[in-house]
């Protein structure tokens, strides 16, 4: 298949989306939970610029998240990519994914400048949950230009500190219809 070593038929069949509710009441959906095949795929997508995985992830998201095919307009919001990560990769994988989703549904709005940095945080890998929260605290600025509901989109939810920080700085009247991630780094418990 076009995804090569990352997704065989049985690996893809093993992906199980999960829906939960965050403490804020926002609906949270993940395509997989601590799945080695998905984590390898995300890593290859980000670090080796495997464009075919952008389309595969887009397919999987459309199948799992009903809001992505609705006729109601809403905005896809992704956190910005650190300059160092962009320099290393040469592209922004989450921006590519958001654009791929938008190309499937013209009612979706995507503005890459909707969330920007006030300051560049460090790489989150290897940081404790508290250090992750401290690292992103005060790092983002909201630049929403549309007064429509938003869906936050992210690659891997480890502690949720990045998306929680973004949710905390959104204007009070912002309607967040959900958070959708490709994978969690752990199994979600009931």
N, C-alpha and C positions, 0 to 999 in steps of 0.2 A: 504493500500500500504506500501511499505518498508520504506517510508519517514515519516510514522506515522502522528503525529499532525502537522508536518511542511508544507507538501504539500498535499492538497486534489486535486481532479481533477479540481475543479473550481479555486483554488488558482493558480495552474500551468498554467491553461488557461489564467489567468489574467496577467501573466508575459508578458511584451512587450519589446522586445529589441529595443534599440534606437541607431542610428549611428549619430555621430557629428564629426566635425573637430576641433581639438585643435588650439590655436593661432599659434602653430608651424607648422601647416599643417598636423600633424599626425592624422590618423583616430582613433576615439574613439568609442568604442562599449560597451554598458552596457546591461545586461540581464534584469534588472528591475530598476525602478526608485521609490525610497521612498515607496516601497511595504512592508507592515507590515509582510506578510507571508514570503517573502524572507529575511527580516531582522531577523526574529525569526529563520529561518533556518540557516542563516549564524552564528548567535550567538550560536545556539545549536551545529552546526558543530565544531566551534572553541572551545567552552567552555566545551562541553560534549563528544567530540571526536566521533561524530556520523559518522562513516566511510561510511555508506550507502549514506550519503549526498555528499561525495566526488564523488561517481559514478553518482549521480543525477546531480550535478553541471557540471561534465564532459560531461554528455549527453546533457545538456542544452547548454553548450558552443559549442560543436560540431555542434549542430543544428543551432546556431546563428552566428558562426564565420566561414566563408568558408575557411579561411586560415588554419584552423586546419585539414582539410581533403585533402589539396592540395598535389601533389607529389613533390612540390618544397621544398627543405630543408630550414628551418629557426629555430631559437633558441627561446625557451620560457624562459623569464627572469622574476623572481619574486623577490621582495625585501626580504632581510633577516628578520628573526624573532628575536626580542629582546630576550636576554638571560632570562630576568624575565618572559616574556610571554611563552617561551619554558619550563622553570622550572614549571610554573603553569599548562601548558597543557600537557606536556610530548611528544609533537609532533608538527610538523610544518604543519598546514593545507594547506597552499599554495604550499608547496613542494609536499605533497601528491597529490594535484590536478594536478600539473605539471607532476608528474610521471604517473598519470592516463591518462592524455592526450597523453603523449609520448607512453604509451603502446598501444594506439589505432592507432598511426601513426608512424611507424619506421623512417620516414623522419624527424621527429621533433628531435631537439637536446635540452637537458636540462642538465645544469650544476649548481648544487646548490651553487657553489662558484663564479658564474659569477658576482654577486654583494654581497659585504661583508661590514661590518661596519668598519669605521675608529675609530668611537666612538659610544657608545650606546646612542641613543636619549631617551627621556622620553616617556611614554605612551602619545599618541596624544589625547585621549578622554578628552573632556572638555576644550581643548585649543582653543583660538581664531584663526582665519585664519592666522593672522600675527605671533602668537606664534607657530603655527604648522610649518610655513615656517622656522622660526628661529630655532626651535627644530631639524629639519632634515638637515638644511644647514651645509654642510661639514661632514655629518655623514657617507657617503657611499664611497666605493672604487669600481671601475670597474675592473673586471678580465676576460673580454671576451677572450676566447681562439679560437673562431671560427670567421672567417670573412664572416659570413652569416647574412642575415636580422634577426631582432629580433622582437618578439611580447611581450610586457610587459603585465603581468597578475597580477591582484590584486583583493582583496575581495570587499572592499567598498571605493568608491571615495567620500570623504567628501569635501575637498578643493582641492584635487589633489596635495598637497604639496610634498608628498613622491615621487610620480611618476614624477612630474615636476623636482624635485631635481635630480633624477636619469637620466632623459633625459638630463639635463643640464651638467652632468659630462661625458656623453658618448663621446668617441672620435668623432671628427668632421665628419669622413667618415662613421660612423655607420648608417646603413639603418634600421630605426625603421618603420616596416610595420604597426604597430598599437598598441593601448592600449585597453585591454579588461578587464572589471571589472564585478563582479557578480551583484553589485548594486550600485546605487548612493544614497546618503543620502537625495537627493532633486530631484525635477522634472527638467529635462533638458528643457530649453526653446529654441525655434528656434533662 
